């Protein structure tokens, strides 16, 4: 093989690799856009107003991160379960738990 044909083969391999990587990058960007949509102007204004009301002065928002975790949901469930336990006296365990017989066991 001559030097020219070897260089041409190498360039062709690199071009194919770049095309493959570009296609993979486009698909990853599409997936990222689905998981992390851009925050709209209205949402930013609402966040800014909430910060201003909480802090008592106008705040400048520099970054907003969209969280997809279940932190808020788990906090909400814990609060509901705790209030239910306090309502029925299960939270502090001062009163003994009552035994409710199952259907068909008496």
N, C-alpha and C positions, 0 to 999 in steps of 0.2 A: 504494500500500500504506500502510496505517496503521501507526503506531508499535507498536500492540499485536500485529498480525499479524507484523510483522518480528521483534519480540522472541520471539514464540512459535516462529517458524521457527528462530531462532538457538538457542533452548533445545532444540528438537527435534534440531537438528544436533549440538549439544554432547552431548546424552544418547546419541545413536547412536554418537558418537565414544568416549565413556566406556565404553559397552557393548562396543565392538570392542576397545578397549585392555584392558579387564578380561579378556576372553576370551583375548587374546594373552598376558597376564600369567599366567593360570592354566596355559596350555599350557607356557610357559617354566618355571614352577615345577615342573610335573610332570616335565619333562625334566631339570631340575636335581636333583630327588629321585632319579631313576634313576642319574645320573652321580655324585652325591655323597650316598650314604646316610649316615644318622646313625650315629655310633660308639656301640656298645652299652656298657653299664655294665661287662660282663665284660672287654671289650677295654681300657677305661680302667684297670681294676684291674690287668690284666696289664702294661700300659705303666708304671703307677706302681710295681709290684713290680720290674720290670726296672730302672727308674731308681734305685730305692732300693738294689738290689743293686749296681749299677754305681758309684753315688756313695758308698755306704757309709752313707747316712742317708736318712731319709724325705724324699721330694721332693713338692712340691705341683704337680700338673699344672694349668696354667691354660688351655691351648689345645692342641688336637690337629688337625692338618691331614692329610687323607687325600690321598696323592699317587697319581696315576694315570700317572706318567711311566715311562719304561723305564730309569731310572738304575740300579736294582738289577739288572735283567736284563743290562744292558750291562756292568756291573762283574763280574757272575758269568761272563759269556762271556769277558771279557778275562782274568780270573784262570785260567779253564780253559785258554784258548789259551796263556797264558804258561807254565803248568805243563807243558803238553804240549810246548811248544817247548824248555823247559829239559830235559825228560826225554830228548828226542831230539837235543839239542845245537844247536838252531836259534836259540836266543835270543841267544847270544853270537857266533855265526858263526865259531867257532874251527875247526870241522871243515867241510870242503867238503861241499856238498850232493851226494848220490849221484844219479846218473842211473839211473832205473828205466825200462827200455824198455817202451813200450806193447805191448799184445797185438797181434800181427800185424805188428810193425815189424821183427822180427829175421829 
